[in-house]
Amino acid sequence: MKKILIISALALSAVFGTQAKISLPAIISDNMVLQQDCEARLWGKAAPGEKIKITASWAPKTPVSVTAGADGLWSTAIATPAARMDGQSITFRGKNTLKVNNVLVGEVWLCTGQSNMLFPVGDHRKEVRWQTGMADADTQLTDADYPQIRFFTVPFVMSPDRALDDCEGRWVACTPETAYDFSAVGFVFGRRLFNELKVPVGLILAAKGDTHAESWMKPELMQGNPFYDEVYEQFGFDKVEKSKKPFRVPSTLWNGMISPVLGYTVAGNIWYQGEANDVRPHKYQAVFTSLIDSWRREWKQPDMPFYFVQIAPYRRQPALLREAQLDTWQSGLKNIGMVVTTDCGDSLDIHPRNKVLPGERLAAWALAKDYGRDDVAFSGPLYRSMRCLPDSTIELCFDYADGGLCAPDGEKLHGFEVAGPDRVFVPATVRIAGPGKLSVSAPGVAHPVAVRYGWGTFFRANLFNGRGLPASPFRSDRWPQ
């Protein structure tokens, strides 16, 4: 297991150098992937006032010049071409010369969140008990030799008091050996993009198990805001020495793991998190929305796509948390999307070993929404409305019912409950009532007024559309739990 680090303010002054010469952060290094067709951000340090000339091999006659500020910091952007499969280079010339080699140009995505994003392709349970690896890891690793897919893993570092400007990660090419240690969801996502788009793919992994969203948020969003008092009372910096979970100190992972790569130009972010916020599900939509908005601001990419995984069924995960994730998707935020995982949950394991489904479904969102693939289905059925009929049935209408509503392999639809005015929910009988419509009823409920689907901690529910994607759990009522 990687050593846990807490970086103090004193140690920070030694990080990323104060030398009077050009230095680059780890994220800008050999084997990196730059986002194509954009102004890709580059940054570093040099002597105060030092002039730096940056020359890219794809544009040798149009170098970019920048001057370091009084604090030695410099930042600029270079125009990148369309995707390049062949290795390029970038040269930085000042008082010294640095050359970054084997640079590819393609699509770059962040892969962030907690343990289900960190969960590796291969079996690491000897080091970390829950890192059991994908159920079909051997099969997956036979298709893991992709020199044009590159991984960058941000090491687990906590910095509770201030933001860091560098880390110790490095870019590596995707091989069966490197994929074994990398995020399973990220690997599957990146492989699907590469195979569909035929361009290099860069994946930047910043994830840590058992972390709530507040660990990944900038402190200015929360400090002094009564909405977050509960979090600070339990996990504030002044309690870090006593805490058994110091990685839950608010902002400690934003500072230690996001700040070092902040601003690296990306196509978007995939996010798998939420389980650690199960004690505050009623607040999660507001917290998550704030996180998404702030990351976009800090990256200076206001339309950054943000696709996330709705947590899978598990015996201790409240329905209200999935509802908060669904509400976030449906809140009107632009360029977001949610992957449903009702078909790969495990009642006894919060880390489902089937990571192909979430990885592929995240890729489907990106392909459909960001890469113009109109033929790719990206969402399962989404509850839209209900109508109470005089024959003691409720008619439900769904969006994203592509190919019709169905259950796999001809099974009967299940996972639905109905309630009358007494608010007592009982299992319902379900039938398909037309394109995108279901009829639900239950013996003994003469006047049904509400429907719930997949509502609970762990459940079996099987509503899909004809494109093979599952429906999100929902409830038509908002009665108190």
DRENDO-1510 file (C-alpha; in Angstrom, 1 decimal, always signed):
<recs>
REC; n; res; u; v; w
REC; 1; MET; +0.0; +0.0; +0.0 .
REC; 2; LYS; +1.3; +3.5; -0.8 .
REC; 3; LYS; +2.6; +5.4; +2.1 .
REC; 4; ILE; +0.2; +8.1; +3.4 .
REC; 5; LEU; +1.7; +11.6; +3.3 .
REC; 6; ILE; +0.6; +14.8; +4.9 .
REC; 7; ILE; +2.4; +17.7; +3.4 .
REC; 8; SER; +2.9; +20.7; +5.6 .
REC; 9; ALA; +3.3; +24.3; +4.6 .
REC; 10; LEU; +7.0; +24.1; +5.3 .
REC; 11; ALA; +7.5; +21.1; +3.1 .
REC; 12; LEU; +5.6; +22.8; +0.3 .
REC; 13; SER; +8.3; +25.3; -0.1 .
REC; 14; ALA; +10.6; +22.6; -1.2 .
REC; 15; VAL; +8.1; +21.0; -3.7 .
REC; 16; PHE; +8.5; +21.8; -7.4 .
REC; 17; GLY; +11.7; +23.6; -6.7 .
REC; 18; THR; +12.9; +27.2; -6.2 .
REC; 19; GLN; +15.8; +26.8; -8.6 .
REC; 20; ALA; +16.8; +29.5; -11.0 .
REC; 21; LYS; +16.1; +27.4; -14.0 .
REC; 22; ILE; +13.2; +26.0; -15.9 .
REC; 23; SER; +11.3; +23.2; -14.1 .
REC; 24; LEU; +8.1; +21.4; -15.1 .
REC; 25; PRO; +5.5; +19.6; -13.0 .
REC; 26; ALA; +5.2; +15.9; -13.3 .
REC; 27; ILE; +2.1; +16.0; -15.4 .
REC; 28; ILE; +4.1; +17.7; -18.2 .
REC; 29; SER; +6.6; +15.0; -18.9 .
REC; 30; ASP; +7.7; +12.3; -21.3 .
REC; 31; ASN; +4.9; +10.1; -22.7 .
REC; 32; MET; +2.1; +12.6; -22.0 .
REC; 33; VAL; -1.0; +13.0; -24.1 .
REC; 34; LEU; -2.1; +16.6; -25.0 .
REC; 35; GLN; -5.7; +17.4; -25.9 .
REC; 36; GLN; -6.0; +17.8; -29.6 .
REC; 37; ASP; -7.2; +20.9; -31.6 .
REC; 38; CYS; -7.1; +23.3; -28.7 .
REC; 39; GLU; -4.9; +25.8; -26.7 .
REC; 40; ALA; -3.3; +23.3; -24.3 .
REC; 41; ARG; -2.0; +24.8; -21.1 .
REC; 42; LEU; +1.6; +24.4; -20.0 .
REC; 43; TRP; +3.2; +25.8; -16.9 .
REC; 44; GLY; +6.2; +25.6; -14.7 .
REC; 45; LYS; +8.8; +27.6; -12.8 .
REC; 46; ALA; +12.0; +29.5; -13.7 .
REC; 47; ALA; +14.0; +32.3; -12.4 .
REC; 48; PRO; +12.0; +35.5; -11.8 .
REC; 49; GLY; +11.8; +37.4; -15.1 .
REC; 50; GLU; +13.3; +34.6; -17.1 .
REC; 51; LYS; +12.2; +34.3; -20.7 .
REC; 52; ILE; +11.3; +30.9; -21.9 .
REC; 53; LYS; +10.8; +29.8; -25.5 .
REC; 54; ILE; +8.6; +26.7; -26.1 .
REC; 55; THR; +8.9; +24.9; -29.4 .
REC; 56; ALA; +6.6; +22.0; -30.4 .
REC; 57; SER; +7.9; +19.5; -33.0 .
REC; 58; TRP; +4.6; +19.8; -34.9 .
REC; 59; ALA; +5.1; +23.6; -35.3 .
REC; 60; PRO; +8.8; +24.3; -35.2 .
REC; 61; LYS; +8.5; +27.7; -37.0 .
REC; 62; THR; +6.0; +29.1; -34.5 .
REC; 63; PRO; +7.4; +28.9; -31.0 .
REC; 64; VAL; +5.6; +30.3; -28.0 .
REC; 65; SER; +7.4; +32.7; -25.6 .
REC; 66; VAL; +6.5; +33.4; -22.0 .
REC; 67; THR; +8.2; +35.3; -19.1 .
REC; 68; ALA; +8.3; +34.0; -15.6 .
REC; 69; GLY; +6.7; +36.3; -13.0 .
REC; 70; ALA; +8.4; +37.8; -9.9 .
REC; 71; ASP; +7.5; +34.6; -8.1 .
REC; 72; GLY; +9.1; +32.5; -10.8 .
REC; 73; LEU; +5.9; +31.1; -12.0 .
REC; 74; TRP; +5.0; +31.0; -15.7 .
REC; 75; SER; +2.0; +29.7; -17.6 .
REC; 76; THR; +1.1; +29.7; -21.2 .
REC; 77; ALA; -0.7; +27.6; -23.9 .
REC; 78; ILE; +0.3; +26.1; -27.2 .
REC; 79; ALA; -1.9; +25.3; -30.1 .
REC; 80; THR; -2.2; +21.5; -30.6 .
REC; 81; PRO; -2.9; +19.9; -34.0 .
REC; 82; ALA; -5.4; +17.2; -34.8 .
REC; 83; ALA; -4.7; +13.8; -33.1 .
REC; 84; ARG; -1.2; +12.4; -33.8 .
REC; 85; MET; -0.4; +8.8; -33.3 .
REC; 86; ASP; +3.4; +9.4; -33.8 .
REC; 87; GLY; +5.5; +10.6; -30.9 .
REC; 88; GLN; +6.1; +14.4; -30.8 .
REC; 89; SER; +8.4; +16.5; -28.6 .
REC; 90; ILE; +8.2; +19.9; -26.8 .
REC; 91; THR; +11.4; +21.9; -26.1 .
REC; 92; PHE; +11.6; +24.5; -23.3 .
REC; 93; ARG; +14.6; +26.9; -23.6 .
REC; 94; GLY; +15.7; +29.5; -21.1 .
REC; 95; LYS; +18.8; +29.5; -18.9 .
REC; 96; ASN; +18.6; +25.7; -19.3 .
REC; 97; THR; +16.9; +23.5; -21.9 .
REC; 98; LEU; +14.3; +20.8; -21.2 .
REC; 99; LYS; +12.8; +18.5; -23.8 .
REC; 100; VAL; +9.7; +16.4; -23.3 .
REC; 101; ASN; +9.7; +13.4; -25.6 .
REC; 102; ASN; +7.2; +10.9; -27.0 .
REC; 103; VAL; +4.3; +13.2; -26.7 .
REC; 104; LEU; +1.0; +12.1; -28.3 .
REC; 105; VAL; -1.9; +14.3; -29.2 .
REC; 106; GLY; -5.5; +13.0; -28.7 .
REC; 107; GLU; -8.2; +12.9; -26.1 .
REC; 108; VAL; -7.4; +13.5; -22.4 .
REC; 109; TRP; -9.9; +12.6; -19.6 .
REC; 110; LEU; -9.7; +12.9; -15.8 .
REC; 111; CYS; -10.8; +9.7; -13.9 .
REC; 112; THR; -11.7; +10.8; -10.3 .
REC; 113; GLY; -13.6; +9.7; -7.2 .
REC; 114; GLN; -13.3; +7.2; -4.5 .
REC; 115; SER; -12.6; +3.4; -4.2 .
REC; 116; ASN; -14.8; +2.2; -7.1 .
REC; 117; MET; -12.8; +4.5; -9.4 .
REC; 118; LEU; -9.5; +3.5; -7.8 .
REC; 119; PHE; -10.4; -0.2; -8.0 .
REC; 120; PRO; -7.7; -1.8; -10.2 .
REC; 121; VAL; -8.0; -4.2; -13.1 .
REC; 122; GLY; -5.8; -6.8; -11.3 .
REC; 123; ASP; -6.0; -8.5; -7.9 .
REC; 124; HIS; -4.2; -6.6; -5.2 .
REC; 125; ARG; -6.0; -8.1; -2.2 .
REC; 126; LYS; -2.7; -9.1; -0.6 .
REC; 127; GLU; -1.9; -5.4; -0.2 .
REC; 128; VAL; -5.4; -3.9; +0.1 .
REC; 129; ARG; -8.2; -6.3; +1.1 .
REC; 130; TRP; -10.9; -4.8; -1.0 .
REC; 131; GLN; -8.9; -4.5; -4.2 .
REC; 132; THR; -9.9; -7.8; -5.5 .
REC; 133; GLY; -9.6; -6.9; -9.2 .
REC; 134; MET; -12.1; -7.4; -12.0 .
REC; 135; ALA; -14.0; -10.6; -12.1 .
REC; 136; ASP; -12.7; -11.3; -15.6 .
REC; 137; ALA; -9.3; -9.6; -15.2 .
REC; 138; ASP; -7.4; -12.3; -17.1 .
REC; 139; THR; -9.6; -11.8; -20.1 .
REC; 140; GLN; -9.5; -8.0; -19.9 .
REC; 141; LEU; -5.7; -8.0; -19.7 .
REC; 142; THR; -5.4; -10.0; -22.9 .
REC; 143; ASP; -6.7; -6.8; -24.6 .
REC; 144; ALA; -4.5; -4.3; -22.8 .
REC; 145; ASP; -1.6; -3.7; -25.2 .
REC; 146; TYR; -2.2; -0.1; -26.4 .
REC; 147; PRO; +0.9; +2.0; -26.8 .
REC; 148; GLN; -1.3; +5.0; -27.7 .
REC; 149; ILE; -3.3; +4.9; -24.4 .
REC; 150; ARG; -1.3; +6.5; -21.6 .
REC; 151; PHE; -2.0; +6.5; -17.9 .
REC; 152; PHE; -1.0; +9.1; -15.3 .
REC; 153; THR; -1.8; +8.2; -11.7 .
REC; 154; VAL; -1.7; +11.0; -9.1 .
REC; 155; PRO; -0.3; +9.4; -5.9 .
REC; 156; PHE; -2.3; +9.5; -2.7 .
REC; 157; VAL; -1.1; +12.6; -0.9 .
REC; 158; MET; -3.0; +14.6; +1.8 .
REC; 159; SER; -2.5; +18.3; +2.2 .
REC; 160; PRO; -5.0; +19.6; +4.7 .
REC; 161; ASP; -3.7; +23.1; +5.0 .
REC; 162; ARG; -2.8; +24.3; +1.5 .
REC; 163; ALA; -2.7; +23.4; -2.2 .
REC; 164; LEU; +0.3; +21.7; -3.7 .
REC; 165; ASP; +1.6; +22.5; -7.2 .
REC; 166; ASP; +3.2; +19.1; -8.1 .
REC; 167; CYS; +3.1; +15.4; -7.4 .
REC; 168; GLU; +5.3; +12.4; -8.1 .
REC; 169; GLY; +3.2; +10.8; -10.9 .
REC; 170; ARG; +4.5; +9.8; -14.3 .
REC; 171; TRP; +3.0; +8.9; -17.7 .
REC; 172; VAL; +3.1; +5.3; -18.8 .
REC; 173; ALA; +1.9; +3.5; -21.9 .
REC; 174; CYS; -1.0; +1.0; -21.5 .
REC; 175; THR; +0.4; -2.6; -21.3 .
REC; 176; PRO; -1.0; -5.6; -19.5 .
REC; 177; GLU; +1.4; -4.8; -16.7 .
REC; 178; THR; +0.5; -1.2; -16.3 .
REC; 179; ALA; -3.2; -1.8; -16.8 .
REC; 180; TYR; -3.1; -4.4; -14.0 .
REC; 181; ASP; -2.5; -1.6; -11.5 .
REC; 182; PHE; -4.7; +1.1; -13.1 .
REC; 183; SER; -8.3; +2.0; -12.5 .
REC; 184; ALA; -10.5; -0.7; -14.0 .
REC; 185; VAL; -13.3; +1.8; -14.9 .
REC; 186; GLY; -10.8; +4.2; -16.4 .
REC; 187; PHE; -9.1; +1.5; -18.4 .
REC; 188; VAL; -12.3; +0.2; -19.9 .
REC; 189; PHE; -13.4; +3.7; -20.6 .
REC; 190; GLY; -10.2; +4.6; -22.3 .
REC; 191; ARG; -10.0; +1.4; -24.3 .
REC; 192; ARG; -13.5; +2.0; -25.7 .
REC; 193; LEU; -12.7; +5.5; -26.7 .
REC; 194; PHE; -9.5; +4.5; -28.4 .
REC; 195; ASN; -11.1; +1.6; -30.3 .
REC; 196; GLU; -14.0; +3.8; -31.5 .
REC; 197; LEU; -12.1; +7.1; -32.2 .
REC; 198; LYS; -8.7; +5.7; -33.3 .
REC; 199; VAL; -6.9; +8.5; -31.6 .
REC; 200; PRO; -4.5; +8.5; -28.6 .
REC; 201; VAL; -6.1; +8.6; -25.2 .
REC; 202; GLY; -4.7; +10.0; -22.0 .
REC; 203; LEU; -6.2; +9.1; -18.6 .
REC; 204; ILE; -5.3; +11.0; -15.4 .
REC; 205; LEU; -6.4; +9.1; -12.3 .
REC; 206; ALA; -6.9; +10.9; -9.0 .
REC; 207; ALA; -8.9; +8.7; -6.7 .
REC; 208; LYS; -8.9; +7.6; -3.1 .
REC; 209; GLY; -11.1; +5.1; -1.3 .
REC; 210; ASP; -13.6; +6.0; +1.5 .
REC; 211; THR; -13.5; +9.7; +0.6 .
REC; 212; HIS; -16.5; +12.0; +0.7 .
REC; 213; ALA; -17.0; +14.6; -1.9 .
REC; 214; GLU; -15.9; +17.4; +0.5 .
REC; 215; SER; -12.4; +16.0; +0.5 .
REC; 216; TRP; -12.2; +16.9; -3.2 .
REC; 217; MET; -13.6; +20.4; -3.0 .
REC; 218; LYS; -11.7; +23.7; -2.8 .
REC; 219; PRO; -11.8; +25.1; +0.8 .
REC; 220; GLU; -13.2; +28.5; -0.3 .
REC; 221; LEU; -16.4; +26.7; -1.2 .
REC; 222; MET; -17.0; +25.4; +2.3 .
REC; 223; GLN; -15.2; +27.6; +4.9 .
REC; 224; GLY; -17.6; +29.8; +6.7 .
REC; 225; ASN; -20.7; +28.2; +5.0 .
REC; 226; PRO; -23.1; +26.8; +7.7 .
REC; 227; PHE; -24.1; +24.1; +5.2 .
REC; 228; TYR; -20.8; +22.4; +5.8 .
REC; 229; ASP; -20.6; +22.8; +9.5 .
REC; 230; GLU; -21.4; +19.1; +10.1 .
REC; 231; VAL; -18.4; +18.1; +8.0 .
REC; 232; TYR; -16.0; +20.5; +9.7 .
REC; 233; GLU; -17.3; +19.5; +13.1 .
REC; 234; GLN; -16.5; +15.8; +12.4 .
REC; 235; PHE; -13.4; +16.1; +10.1 .
REC; 236; GLY; -12.0; +19.6; +10.4 .
REC; 237; PHE; -8.3; +20.2; +10.2 .
REC; 238; ASP; -8.0; +20.7; +14.0 .
REC; 239; LYS; -9.3; +17.1; +14.4 .
REC; 240; VAL; -6.9; +15.5; +11.9 .
REC; 241; GLU; -4.6; +14.0; +14.5 .
REC; 242; LYS; -7.5; +12.3; +16.2 .
REC; 243; SER; -9.3; +11.2; +13.1 .
REC; 244; LYS; -9.2; +7.6; +11.9 .
REC; 245; LYS; -9.9; +8.9; +8.4 .
REC; 246; PRO; -7.7; +12.0; +7.9 .
REC; 247; PHE; -8.3; +11.8; +4.2 .
REC; 248; ARG; -11.8; +13.1; +5.0 .
REC; 249; VAL; -10.5; +16.4; +6.2 .
REC; 250; PRO; -12.3; +18.9; +3.9 .
REC; 251; SER; -10.2; +19.9; +0.9 .
REC; 252; THR; -7.3; +17.7; +1.8 .
REC; 253; LEU; -7.4; +15.7; -1.5 .
REC; 254; TRP; -8.3; +18.8; -3.6 .
REC; 255; ASN; -5.1; +20.3; -2.2 .
REC; 256; GLY; -2.9; +17.2; -2.4 .
REC; 257; MET; -4.2; +15.4; -5.5 .
REC; 258; ILE; -6.2; +17.7; -7.7 .
REC; 259; SER; -4.3; +21.0; -7.4 .
REC; 260; PRO; -1.0; +19.4; -8.8 .
REC; 261; VAL; -2.8; +18.6; -12.1 .
REC; 262; LEU; -5.2; +21.6; -12.1 .
REC; 263; GLY; -5.6; +23.2; -15.4 .
REC; 264; TYR; -4.1; +20.5; -17.6 .
REC; 265; THR; -6.3; +20.7; -20.6 .
REC; 266; VAL; -8.8; +17.8; -20.8 .
REC; 267; ALA; -11.8; +16.7; -22.8 .
REC; 268; GLY; -13.8; +16.0; -19.7 .
REC; 269; ASN; -14.1; +14.1; -16.4 .
REC; 270; ILE; -15.5; +10.7; -15.3 .
REC; 271; TRP; -16.4; +10.4; -11.7 .
REC; 272; TYR; -17.4; +7.4; -9.5 .
REC; 273; GLN; -18.1; +8.5; -5.9 .
REC; 274; GLY; -20.9; +8.9; -3.4 .
REC; 275; GLU; -20.7; +5.9; -1.1 .
REC; 276; ALA; -18.9; +7.9; +1.6 .
REC; 277; ASN; -21.6; +10.5; +1.6 .
REC; 278; ASP; -24.3; +8.0; +2.6 .
REC; 279; VAL; -24.7; +9.6; +6.0 .
REC; 280; ARG; -25.7; +12.9; +4.4 .
REC; 281; PRO; -27.7; +11.9; +1.4 .
REC; 282; HIS; -30.1; +14.8; +1.7 .
REC; 283; LYS; -27.2; +17.2; +1.1 .
REC; 284; TYR; -25.4; +15.3; -1.7 .
REC; 285; GLN; -27.1; +17.0; -4.6 .
REC; 286; ALA; -26.0; +20.5; -3.4 .
REC; 287; VAL; -22.5; +19.3; -2.6 .
REC; 288; PHE; -22.0; +17.4; -5.8 .
REC; 289; THR; -23.4; +20.3; -7.9 .
REC; 290; SER; -21.0; +22.7; -6.1 .
REC; 291; LEU; -18.1; +20.4; -6.8 .
REC; 292; ILE; -18.9; +20.1; -10.5 .
REC; 293; ASP; -19.4; +23.9; -10.9 .
REC; 294; SER; -16.2; +24.7; -9.1 .
REC; 295; TRP; -14.0; +22.2; -11.0 .
REC; 296; ARG; -15.2; +23.7; -14.2 .
REC; 297; ARG; -14.3; +27.2; -13.0 .
REC; 298; GLU; -10.9; +26.2; -11.7 .
REC; 299; TRP; -10.1; +24.4; -14.9 .
REC; 300; LYS; -11.3; +27.4; -16.8 .
REC; 301; GLN; -13.4; +25.0; -18.9 .
REC; 302; PRO; -16.9; +26.1; -18.1 .
REC; 303; ASP; -18.5; +23.4; -20.4 .
REC; 304; MET; -16.2; +20.5; -19.2 .
REC; 305; PRO; -18.2; +17.3; -19.6 .
REC; 306; PHE; -18.8; +15.5; -16.3 .
REC; 307; TYR; -20.1; +12.0; -16.5 .
REC; 308; PHE; -20.6; +10.0; -13.3 .
REC; 309; VAL; -21.7; +6.6; -12.0 .
REC; 310; GLN; -24.8; +6.2; -9.9 .
REC; 311; ILE; -23.8; +4.0; -6.9 .
REC; 312; ALA; -24.7; +0.3; -7.3 .
REC; 313; PRO; -27.2; -1.5; -5.0 .
REC; 314; TYR; -25.5; -2.5; -1.7 .
REC; 315; ARG; -27.0; -3.4; +1.6 .
REC; 316; ARG; -25.9; -0.2; +3.3 .
REC; 317; GLN; -26.3; +2.4; +0.6 .
REC; 318; PRO; -29.5; +4.4; +1.0 .
REC; 319; ALA; -31.9; +5.0; -1.8 .
REC; 320; LEU; -31.8; +8.7; -1.1 .
REC; 321; LEU; -28.2; +8.9; -2.3 .
REC; 322; ARG; -29.1; +7.4; -5.7 .
REC; 323; GLU; -32.0; +9.8; -5.9 .
REC; 324; ALA; -29.6; +12.7; -5.2 .
REC; 325; GLN; -27.4; +11.6; -8.0 .
REC; 326; LEU; -30.4; +11.3; -10.3 .
REC; 327; ASP; -31.6; +14.7; -9.3 .
REC; 328; THR; -28.1; +16.1; -10.1 .
REC; 329; TRP; -28.3; +14.7; -13.6 .
REC; 330; GLN; -31.8; +16.1; -14.0 .
REC; 331; SER; -31.1; +19.5; -12.4 .
REC; 332; GLY; -30.4; +21.4; -15.6 .
REC; 333; LEU; -26.6; +21.4; -15.4 .
REC; 334; LYS; -25.1; +21.2; -18.9 .
REC; 335; ASN; -22.8; +18.5; -20.2 .
REC; 336; ILE; -23.4; +16.0; -17.4 .
REC; 337; GLY; -24.7; +12.4; -17.6 .
REC; 338; MET; -25.3; +9.5; -15.3 .
REC; 339; VAL; -24.5; +5.8; -15.6 .
REC; 340; VAL; -26.9; +3.4; -14.0 .
REC; 341; THR; -25.4; +0.2; -12.4 .
REC; 342; THR; -28.5; -1.6; -11.0 .
REC; 343; ASP; -27.4; -4.8; -12.8 .
REC; 344; CYS; -23.9; -5.1; -11.3 .
REC; 345; GLY; -24.5; -4.6; -7.6 .
REC; 346; ASP; -23.4; -7.0; -4.9 .
REC; 347; SER; -25.4; -7.0; -1.6 .
REC; 348; LEU; -22.3; -7.9; +0.4 .
REC; 349; ASP; -19.6; -6.0; -1.5 .
REC; 350; ILE; -19.6; -2.2; -2.0 .
REC; 351; HIS; -17.0; -2.7; -4.7 .
REC; 352; PRO; -18.7; -4.7; -7.6 .
REC; 353; ARG; -16.1; -6.6; -9.6 .
REC; 354; ASN; -18.0; -6.0; -12.8 .
REC; 355; LYS; -16.3; -2.8; -14.0 .
REC; 356; VAL; -16.8; -3.4; -17.7 .
REC; 357; LEU; -20.4; -2.1; -17.5 .
REC; 358; PRO; -19.7; +1.3; -15.8 .
REC; 359; GLY; -16.6; +1.8; -17.9 .
REC; 360; GLU; -18.4; +1.1; -21.2 .
REC; 361; ARG; -21.4; +3.1; -20.2 .
REC; 362; LEU; -19.3; +6.1; -19.3 .
REC; 363; ALA; -17.6; +5.8; -22.7 .
REC; 364; ALA; -21.1; +5.7; -24.4 .
REC; 365; TRP; -21.9; +9.1; -22.8 .
REC; 366; ALA; -18.7; +10.6; -24.2 .
REC; 367; LEU; -19.1; +9.0; -27.6 .
REC; 368; ALA; -22.7; +10.2; -28.0 .
REC; 369; LYS; -22.4; +13.6; -26.5 .
REC; 370; ASP; -18.8; +14.7; -27.3 .
REC; 371; TYR; -17.8; +12.8; -30.3 .
REC; 372; GLY; -20.9; +12.9; -32.4 .
REC; 373; ARG; -21.8; +9.2; -32.4 .
REC; 374; ASP; -25.5; +9.3; -33.0 .
REC; 375; ASP; -25.6; +5.5; -33.1 .
REC; 376; VAL; -24.5; +5.0; -29.5 .
REC; 377; ALA; -27.1; +4.6; -26.8 .
REC; 378; PHE; -26.1; +6.4; -23.6 .
REC; 379; SER; -29.1; +6.1; -21.2 .
REC; 380; GLY; -31.6; +3.6; -20.0 .
REC; 381; PRO; -35.2; +4.3; -19.4 .
REC; 382; LEU; -35.8; +7.5; -17.3 .
REC; 383; TYR; -39.1; +8.0; -15.4 .
REC; 384; ARG; -41.0; +11.0; -16.8 .
REC; 385; SER; -44.5; +11.0; -15.5 .
REC; 386; MET; -47.4; +8.9; -14.1 .
REC; 387; ARG; -51.2; +8.9; -14.5 .
REC; 388; CYS; -53.7; +7.2; -12.2 .
REC; 389; LEU; -56.4; +5.4; -14.2 .
REC; 390; PRO; -59.9; +4.5; -13.0 .
REC; 391; ASP; -59.2; +0.7; -13.3 .
REC; 392; SER; -56.9; +0.7; -10.2 .
REC; 393; THR; -53.7; +1.0; -12.3 .
REC; 394; ILE; -51.0; +3.6; -12.8 .
REC; 395; GLU; -49.6; +4.3; -16.2 .
REC; 396; LEU; -45.9; +5.3; -16.2 .
REC; 397; CYS; -44.1; +7.1; -19.1 .
REC; 398; PHE; -40.4; +7.0; -19.7 .
REC; 399; ASP; -37.8; +8.8; -21.8 .
REC; 400; TYR; -34.9; +7.0; -23.4 .
REC; 401; ALA; -37.1; +3.9; -24.2 .
REC; 402; ASP; -35.1; +3.3; -27.3 .
REC; 403; GLY; -36.1; -0.1; -28.8 .
REC; 404; GLY; -38.9; -0.4; -26.3 .
REC; 405; LEU; -39.2; -1.3; -22.6 .
REC; 406; CYS; -38.3; -4.8; -21.6 .
REC; 407; ALA; -36.7; -7.2; -19.2 .
REC; 408; PRO; -33.6; -9.3; -20.1 .
REC; 409; ASP; -34.1; -12.7; -21.6 .
REC; 410; GLY; -37.9; -12.5; -21.5 .
REC; 411; GLU; -38.2; -12.3; -17.7 .
REC; 412; LYS; -41.1; -10.7; -16.0 .
REC; 413; LEU; -40.6; -7.1; -15.0 .
REC; 414; HIS; -40.0; -6.7; -11.3 .
REC; 415; GLY; -38.7; -4.2; -8.7 .
REC; 416; PHE; -41.8; -2.1; -8.7 .
REC; 417; GLU; -44.0; -1.2; -5.8 .
REC; 418; VAL; -47.3; +0.8; -5.5 .
REC; 419; ALA; -49.0; +2.5; -2.6 .
REC; 420; GLY; -52.5; +3.9; -2.0 .
REC; 421; PRO; -53.3; +6.9; +0.2 .
REC; 422; ASP; -52.1; +4.9; +3.2 .
REC; 423; ARG; -48.6; +5.2; +1.9 .
REC; 424; VAL; -47.9; +1.5; +2.4 .
REC; 425; PHE; -46.0; +0.1; -0.6 .
REC; 426; VAL; -46.5; -3.4; -1.8 .
REC; 427; PRO; -45.0; -5.4; -4.8 .
REC; 428; ALA; -46.7; -4.5; -8.1 .
REC; 429; THR; -47.6; -6.4; -11.2 .
REC; 430; VAL; -46.2; -4.7; -14.3 .
REC; 431; ARG; -47.0; -5.0; -18.0 .
REC; 432; ILE; -45.9; -3.1; -21.0 .
REC; 433; ALA; -48.6; -0.7; -22.1 .
REC; 434; GLY; -47.2; +0.8; -25.2 .
REC; 435; PRO; -44.0; +2.6; -26.5 .
REC; 436; GLY; -42.3; +3.9; -23.4 .
REC; 437; LYS; -45.2; +3.1; -21.2 .
REC; 438; LEU; -45.8; +0.6; -18.3 .
REC; 439; SER; -49.0; -0.3; -16.4 .
REC; 440; VAL; -48.5; -1.1; -12.7 .
REC; 441; SER; -51.0; -2.4; -10.2 .
REC; 442; ALA; -51.3; -4.5; -7.1 .
REC; 443; PRO; -54.0; -6.7; -5.6 .
REC; 444; GLY; -55.7; -4.9; -2.7 .
REC; 445; VAL; -54.6; -1.4; -3.8 .
REC; 446; ALA; -57.8; -0.1; -5.2 .
REC; 447; HIS; -56.6; +3.5; -5.5 .
REC; 448; PRO; -52.9; +3.5; -6.2 .
REC; 449; VAL; -51.3; +7.0; -5.9 .
REC; 450; ALA; -47.6; +6.4; -6.0 .
REC; 451; VAL; -45.0; +4.1; -7.6 .
REC; 452; ARG; -41.4; +3.2; -6.6 .
REC; 453; TYR; -38.9; +1.3; -8.6 .
REC; 454; GLY; -35.6; -0.2; -7.3 .
REC; 455; TRP; -36.2; +1.7; -4.1 .
REC; 456; GLY; -34.0; +0.5; -1.2 .
REC; 457; THR; -30.5; -0.4; -0.3 .
REC; 458; PHE; -30.0; -3.6; -2.2 .
REC; 459; PHE; -32.7; -4.8; -4.6 .
REC; 460; ARG; -33.3; -6.8; -7.8 .
REC; 461; ALA; -34.8; -4.7; -10.5 .
REC; 462; ASN; -34.8; -5.5; -14.3 .
REC; 463; LEU; -36.3; -2.7; -16.4 .
REC; 464; PHE; -34.2; -2.0; -19.5 .
REC; 465; ASN; -34.6; -0.5; -22.9 .
REC; 466; GLY; -34.1; -2.3; -26.1 .
REC; 467; ARG; -30.6; -1.0; -26.3 .
REC; 468; GLY; -29.6; -3.0; -23.3 .
REC; 469; LEU; -29.3; -0.1; -20.7 .
REC; 470; PRO; -31.0; -0.3; -17.3 .
REC; 471; ALA; -33.5; +2.2; -15.8 .
REC; 472; SER; -32.6; +4.4; -12.9 .
REC; 473; PRO; -34.3; +3.7; -9.6 .
REC; 474; PHE; -37.0; +6.3; -8.9 .
REC; 475; ARG; -40.1; +7.2; -6.8 .
REC; 476; SER; -43.1; +9.2; -8.0 .
REC; 477; ASP; -43.7; +10.5; -4.5 .
REC; 478; ARG; -41.4; +12.5; -2.3 .
REC; 479; TRP; -42.9; +11.4; +1.0 .
REC; 480; PRO; -40.5; +11.5; +4.0 .
REC; 481; GLN; -38.4; +8.4; +4.5 .
</recs>
